[in-house]
Amino acid sequence: MKKKMSNRDKTFWAVVIPVVILFFAFNTLPMIKGVIYSFTNYKGYGTYDYVGFRNYADLFTDSRVGKSYVFTFKYALAGTILVNVLSLIMAVGLNSKIRCKSALRGIYFVPNILGGLVIGYIFSFIFTYILPTVGNVFHIGFLQNSILASEKYAWIGVLIVGVWQAVAMNTIIYISGLQTVPEEVYEASMLDGASKWKQFWKVTFPLVMPFVTINLVLSTKNFLMVFDQIMSLTKGGPAQSTESISYLIYKNGMDGGQFGFQSANAVIFFIVIVAISLFQMTVMNKKEEQL
């Protein structure tokens, strides 16, 4: 005799099935189609032919692609280090016994709520108009011209915006980690005569290592996929000096008639991000075991 489905089971499937369908339609299916297009000369419109692995081979000889990878890795490395150092410092400060602690945490999280494009346009106005005006009034040479107009230093402006926005989420995660450390551990270290620095390095840091792993993986992934800040601040300029991989895929794939070629670029980029994330998790998990 067939067992009748309970109301709980019906509710479960009523929730799960639409979610699975939507996920497949808007995530899995486009990804599969992107992989298929990566083996074609599709321009984003009209007909196309299959070209095999030619797009993948051409990626390794395209200087613009190579330049975008160099910029993206440089940006991600600098951003990941800065965000995690600043976030950990801020988390320790916000987790200490200070007044209005909850209010400060809320205020500090605001940058993460705002959209990347909104923040980018605000900082673009600051870099282009406000800071040069301040530089001219007070005769500060390096502020008199917009940093976004410098081929050499424009990436630093993008980095400042990216770090400013990313620090908030990482700080919240570190605060959560610090709150898991028992007070008895600190009391024991104080009885042993440990200094504040030694207490942090020998007690706090090893105990929040799982949270360090999470933040490293998330921040690296987010910085590698930088797009909003590039779109709103520099659009890849000047002279393609701040062109990230994500922006290049979007720009040339949608507007440049390289849909198939940039689909291959997206596939390689996806593999790179997964490989880096797995490497980070493997290394950090070993560190956690050693500690």
N, C-alpha and C positions, 0 to 999 in steps of 0.2 A: 504494500500500500504506500502510495506516494505521500511523503511527509509534507504537511502544509507549512508554507513559509511564514515565520512570525513577523509581527509588525516591526520589530527591531531590525530584522534582516531586510525587510522591504525598505525601511528608511535608509539603511546602510547602502543598498544598491541604488536607491534613488539619488543619493548624494554622490556616490563614487562614479557611476556610469557617465553622467554628464561631464564630470571633471576629467575623466579619462578621454572622452571624445574631444573635449575642448583642447586638452593638452596635445593630443595627437594631431588635431587639425591645425593648431597654431604654433606648435613646436616641432614635433617629430616629422610631420609631413613636409614642412618647408625645409628642414634639415636634409631629408632624403632627396628632395628635388634639387637642393643646392649641390649636393654631392654629384648628382647626375649631370647637372649643368656644368660642373667643373671639368667634365670630359668633352665639352663641346666648345664651339666658337660662337656661342649665343651672345648677341649684343644687347639683349634686353627687349628686343622686338624682332619681328619677322621670323624667318626660318633659320635653321642652324644645322650644322653637321658635326658628327662626332670626330674628335681629333686625338683621342686616346690620352696619353700622358704628356702631350705637348705643352699644355698650360703649366703643368707642374715643373717640367724641365725649364720652361722660360722664366719661372719665378726666380730661379737661382742665378739667372744672368741679367735680370732687370735691375738696373742701378737704383731706380726710384723705390722699388720694393725693399731692396737692401738698406737704403737710407732710412726708410720708415721703420724697419726693424731695429736699427741701431738707436734711433731716437726713442722708440717705445721701450726698449730694454733699459736705456739710460734713465729715462723718466721713471719707470717702474722701480728700478733699484733705489734711486734717490728718494722717491716718494715712500716706498715701503720702510726704509730705514728711518726717515724723518717722522713719519706718522707713528710708528711703534715706539720710538724713543719719547716723543712729545706726549703721546697718549698715556704711556706708563707713568711719566712724571706727573701729568695732570691727574691721573687716577689716584696716585698716592696722595696728592694734595687734597683732592676732593673727598677722599676716604678718611682723611684725618679729622680730628675733633675741631671743626670750625663752625661758625655761626652761618645760618641760612644755607646749609649744605644742600638740601633738597632743591631749593630755588636755583642755586648756582648750577646744579646738574641739569635742570630743565632748560635754563638759559643757554648753557653750553651745547645742548643737543640741537638747538635751532638750526645751525648750518646744515645738518643732515636732513632736516625736513624740507628745506628749500630745494627746488629743482636745480640741476647742474647748469642748465641754460640760463636760468634767472640769475644765479650767482655769477656766471660767466659774464653776462652783459653788465651787471653791476660793477664788477672788477674791471671790465674793459673801459668803462667810463672813468673809473678811478685812475687806471694806468695811463689813459690817453689824455685826460683833461686835468684832474685834480692834482696828481703828483707833479706833472710838469709845471703847473702854476705855482705850486709850493716851491719847487726847485728854482724857478725864475725869481720869485719874491725874495727868497733867502740865499740866492746865489749858490745853490747846491748843484754842482755840475752833473753828477750821475742821475739826478732826478729831472733834469731839464728836458730830456727827450723820453718818449714812451719806451718802456722796456720791450713792449710788444713789437716795436718797429726794428729792433735789433736782431739781425740774423744769428748773432752769437749768444745773446742772452734772453731771447723771447721765451725759450723753454723754461727759464727760471720763473717768469711770470705765470706761465701755465702751471708750473709745479706749486707755486705759492697758493694758487686757487684750489688745486686738487688736494693739497695737504690740509688747508684750512677747513675744507668741507669734510674730509675723511676722518680727521682726528676725533670728531664727536662720537661716532659709532664705536671706534676702537676704545675710546676712553670708557664708555659705558660697559663694554665687555671686560675690560681690565678691572673696573670697579667691582663687577660681579665676581671676578676671580679673587680679588683681595678680601671680599667679604666671606669667602669660604675658608680663609686661614684662621685657625683657632687662636684666641687671645692667649691661651696657655703657652703656646709656642713662643710668642713674643716675651711673655713673662719669664720663661725659662732662659731665653737668650740674654735677657737683661740681667738675670741673676749670674750668668756666666761672664758678665762684663763686656758683652758685644757692643760695638759702636753702632750708630744708626746705619752707616754704610755697610758694615759687615752683617748687620741684622737683615738688611734688604737683600744683599747678595747671597748670603748663605741660608737664609730662612724664607723670606718672601718670594724671591725669584724662582727657586726650585718648586715651590708649592703652586705657583700660578703658571708654570710651564705649559700645561694643557691650553690655557687661554692665550698664551703667546703663540702657540702653534696655530690656533684658530685665526688669530689676528694676522699672522704672517701670510697664511694661505689666502685669506679674504682680501687683504690689502694688496697683495701682489697681483691677484686676479683682477681686481678693480682697476689698478693702475695700468696693467697691460691692456685693458679694454677701454682706455680713456677715449672719450668721443665728445661729450657735451662741452667740456672746457675748450677743446680744440675748435669746435664748431662756433662757439660764441666769442672766443678771444682772438684767434689768429687765422682760422680757416686753413690751417696747414702752413701758413707763411711765417715770416717773409722768406721767399725763395725755397719753399717746401722744407724749411728747417724744423718745423714743429708738426710735420705730417705724421700722425700715428697710423698704425696698421688699420685700425677700425675706421678711421676717417678716410684713408686711401681706398679701402674696400667699398665704402659707401660712395665716395666721390666718383671714382672711375667706374665702379660697377653700375651705378644708377645714371650718371650723366656722361660718362666717358666711353660708352659702347664696349666696355670690357666685362660684361656680366659673367661670362664663362670663365674668363681669366681670373677675375677677382673672387669668383666662387671657389676656385682652386686655392687661392690665397687664404680664403676664409677657412677652408678645410685644414690646411697646414697650420694656420694660426690656432685653430681649435685643438689640434694635436699637441702643439707647443704648450698651450696653457694647461692642458690635462697633464702632460709630462712634467712640467714644472711643479704643479700642485702635488702630484704623487711623490716627486722627489723631495719636496719640502716636508710633506707629512712623514715620509720614511725616515728622513734625517732627524726631524724633531721628535718623533716617537722613540727613536733610539736614545736621544738626549734625555727624554723623560724617564726612560728605564734606567739610565746611568745615574740620574739624580735620585 
